[in-house]
Amino acid sequence: EKRCPMHAATCSVLAASLAVALAAPLPTANAALKPPGRPLTSAGADTLLDKYFCDVYYPTGTAAANLPPCESVKAEVTSDLTAPLPTLSLGDPTKPALFFVHGWPDSGAEFAAQFGGLCYGPAARFRCVAATWQNFHPDLPNAPLEELTLQTTIDKLAATMEAARLVDTTFVIHDWGSFVGYQLMWQHPHLMNRTISFDVGSGGHPNVTYQGQNAIAFDTHNSIPSMTSARYWDAPCPDCATWRTAWPYATNVSFRGLVPKPRPPKTKPLLFVWGNMTRGKPRGKESLFFDNAWLEYVESTPHGRVVSGTGDHWIFHENPKLINSAMVQWLAACGL
């Protein structure tokens, strides 16, 4: 199987995805969306924090250089399962906020290295808050079908940001989070002052095989196609790629009520970061979710900058020293 880890609104990606997804019937409102296999966690427990934050997403070995011990960081992270979308947060609420939005097949825990590198300790300059989409949190039941739309995710993200009482917010988005984030920037521009986006822009002609596989996974409640793709592309958490997280690719479900814009507003400062490797080899056009026109667009925004480096679709996880440093330098150029 060949595919790349994401999608972009203006690519041929959507057309291919739509063709696959529309071939399948829309599940009925009464269709049984099976629960994830465990009850809600008890008060104070959160599997994303207790298990995934350190065991899956926090870097190890040389990638962990300059990062504090994960157990020390985790002890200071707060979980909130009662917010409009569940969140992990760390840091002084009076400090400038970094609000993170993940992609497939991950969760807010995928930004563990940024929590540790940018928001931990008394000298930290930022507060980190990371939300987790509906159907992506292992402790929460499946959302009703009517809530499995990207517009609902946008609405819930906006409500979560409002509830978090963020200060001078930088929006940090990845993968599907980038696509959804660009729409949120148009719909709720007051919620962020600047944006850092990882790996997904607009344009390009990536291989789209995996999108159809994920649409099938969701329609059939079969995790094997999506987990196989996640393993092939070296996702940090392939076991997170359950069928229920594949709903964004069932576009006859997820795109209801949304007419997407291909790019974010040009008025917000934008840092775009991408990894130049995939599966240990230099990335070719078949695995890029943007084109040169997108890079030029980024650089035309206020303080617009493009950064690439050694890493793949999850470069912020693989190369946190580079990425955290690039984020701090760019934020300083923006006046933070």
N, C-alpha and C positions, 0 to 999 in steps of 0.2 A: 504494500500500500504506500502511496505517496500522497503527502498533503503538507500543509504548513499550518502553524498554530492558530490562525485567526481569519479575519474577514475585514472588509472595509466597505463603507456604504456605496461608494461610487464605482467600485470595481465590477468586473464581470462576476465576482464572487456572489453577490446577491442574486443575480439572475440565475446562476447555477443552483444556488441554495433554494431559491423559490421553486425552481422546476422540480426538484426532488421533493420538497416539503408539500407542495400543492398536489402532488400525485397521491398523497396519503390523506384520508378523510380527517377533518377536524374532530378531535375527541369530543364527545358530548359532555355536557355539564355534569352528567351523572356517572361518567366513566370513573372507574375505581383507580384513583391515584394512590397506590399503596404507600403506607408510611415507611420511613427509612429504616425501620427495623429496631429502633430503640425508643423508649419513652423520653419525654422531656427530662433534661438533667435536673438534679436537685438544686436548690438555691445555692448560688455561689460557685457552681461547677460549670465549666465550659470546655468541651472537648477540643475546640480550636486552640484554646490557651493551654490546657492541660497536656495535650498530646502533640498537636501539629506545630505549634509555635516553635518549640525547640527541636523536637524529634524529626520534623520534616523540613521546615523552612529556614531555621537559623543556620547560617553557614558553619562549616567545620574546616579544619585543616588550615591551609594557607589563606583560603578565602575569608577566614574569620579573623585575620590579622587586624589589630586595632579595634576590634569589637570587644565589649565587656562580656563576661560569662553569661550565657543565655539564662541560666537559672536565676541570676541576680536581676536581669531585665524582667523576666517573666513575673517575678515576685512583686514587681511594681505596676504591672499592667492590670487595668480594670476591665472587666467584661460586663456588658449590659445587654441582656437578652430581651429587655422590655422596650427598647427604642424602636422607632418605626422599622428600621433594619438593625439587626444586632451589631454591636460594635465592640472593638477592642480599643483602649485608649491608654496613653502614657504621657505624663508630663504636666507641667504647670498650666492650668487653664487660662492664665493671663498672658501666656507667651503666644507668638504667632503660630497659627495652626497649619499642620499638613494633614489634609483630609484625603484618604486613600480609597480608591475603588478598584477592585480586583477584576480579573477576567476568568475565563474557563481554563481548567476545571477547579479553580482555586477558591480562596476565601480571603478575608481580611488578614489572616495569618501569613499570607505570602510576603508581606512587607516587614517581616520580623527583623531583617538586617537594618532596615531604616529606623525602626523603633529603637534598636540597640545603639545605632550609630549616631542618631540625630536627636533623640528625645529622652535618653536615659541619663540620670544623674543631676545633681544640683546645678551644674554648669551648662546643662542643655539649653539651647536657644529656642527650641521649638516644642510644640505639643503635637503628638501624633494621635490621630483617630482614624480607624479603618473600619469600614462597613462591610457586611456580607450580604449578598443578594438573597432573595427568596429562592428556596430549594437548594442552596449551596451550604447551609449550615447543618452539620451532621446531627445536632441535638434537636432540631426543630422539625415539625411535621411538614409534609408537602403542602405548598400553598394551593388554594382553590384554583382551578383552571382559569377562571376569569382574572386572577391576579398575575398570571404568568404572561405578562406583556412587558415590553421594554418601556412603554410609557408609564406603567405602574412602577417599575424600578426607578425611573427618573423622579416620579412623584415621591416615592419613599426615600430616595436619597436626599432630595431637597428637604423633606420633613426631618430627616435625621440630622442634616447639617444645621438646620434651624434649632433643633432641640439641643444640640451639643454646645450652643453658645460659643461658636468659634470666633477667634480674633484674627483679623488680617489674613484670611485664609488663602493658602496655596493648594490648588486642586491637583492631586497626584493620581494618574489614571493609567491603566494597563489593559491591553487586549480588548475584550468586549467592554471593559470599563472605559477605555478610550472612546469607543464608538458612542456608548451611552453618555459619557462625560461631555462630548462635543454637543450633544443635543441639550444636555442640562445647561451648558454654558449659554446657549441661545435662549432657553426658556427661563432661566433664573440667574441672570448675569450678576445680580447683587450678592450672590452667595460666595463668589471667589474673586480674588484680585489678580491672580496669575495661575498658570497651569503648567504642569510637567507631565508629559505624556510618553509612555513607553511603547515603542515598536509598531503601533498601528496609526497610520495617517489616512491618506486618501490616494486613490489611483493604484497603479500596479496591476500585475496579472499573476497572482499566486495560484499555485495548484489548489483546487477546491474539493478534492476527493473527500476529505474528512468532514466537510460540512454535511454532505449527504449522509455519511455514516452516522453522524450525530443526530440528524433528523430521524433516521431510522431507529436509533437507540431510544430516543424519547417516545416515538410512536409505538414501539413494540415493548417498552419497559425492559429492554435488554442492554445491560451495561457493557457487554463484551466489545461491540464495535468502538465505543468511545474510549474505553480503557486501553484497547489495542493501539489506537491512534496516540493517546497520551504517552504510552510507553515508547512508541516508535520515535516520538519527538522529544524524548527525555524530559518530560514534564516533571517538576519536583515532586508532585503528588499524583501519580497515575491512578492510585486507588480512589482518589477523590472524583474521578471521572465516571461517576455513576450515571445511569440513564436519566435520573431526575434533574441533573445539572445541565443536560443537553438541550433543555427547552428553548434557549435563544435561537438554535439552529432550525427549529420547527417554525419557519417564518410565517406560515399560515396561522400560527398561534401567537408568536412573539411580536410580530409587527402590526397587530391589530391596533388601530387608532394612532399610528405614528407615521408621519411623512418625514423621513430623516433628511437632515442637511448634511452635505458631504464633508464640510469643514467647520471648524469652530469659528467664532467671531474673530475678526482681524484686530479688534481693539484691545484684546487681552495679551499681556506678555506670555510667550510660549517657549518652553524648552522641550525639544523632542530628542529622545534618547533611544538608540537602537543597537542591538548586538550584531556584530558582523560575521558571526559563525552560526552554523546549524549542524548538529550531529557531528561536531568535530571538524567540519570543513567550512571554507568561506561560503557565505550565503550568496546564492544566485537569485536572479529575478523571480524565479518560480517560488521563492519563499519570502519575498518582501511584500509587505502590505502598504506600500507607498511608492511613489515615483519621484523623479527629480522636481516636478512641478510642486509637489507637496513640500519638499525641502526648501524650495525657494519661497513658498508661502510662509513657512515657519519663520524664515529669516527676515521676512517683511513685516512681522509683527513687532510691537514694542519689545525691546530687549530680546528679540527672537534669536534662538541659537539651536544648532544641531550638534549633538555629541554622539559619536559611535565608538565602540571599543570591543575588546575581547569578551565574548559572551553570546548567548543566543536570545531567544524570545523572552527569557527570564533573566536578563543581564543584571538586573538589580539584586537578584538572589545569588548569582554566580560571581559577580565582581563588585561587591558592595563598596570596597575601598575606592574604586574609580567613580562609581555612581554617587555615593554619598558626598564625595569631594566635589564632583561636578554640580550637584544640587546646591551645596553650600556656596560655591563660587558664584553660581548664577543668581541665587537668592540675594547674595551680597550686592551684585550688580543691579539688582532690582530695588535696592535700598534696605534690605533686611539684614 
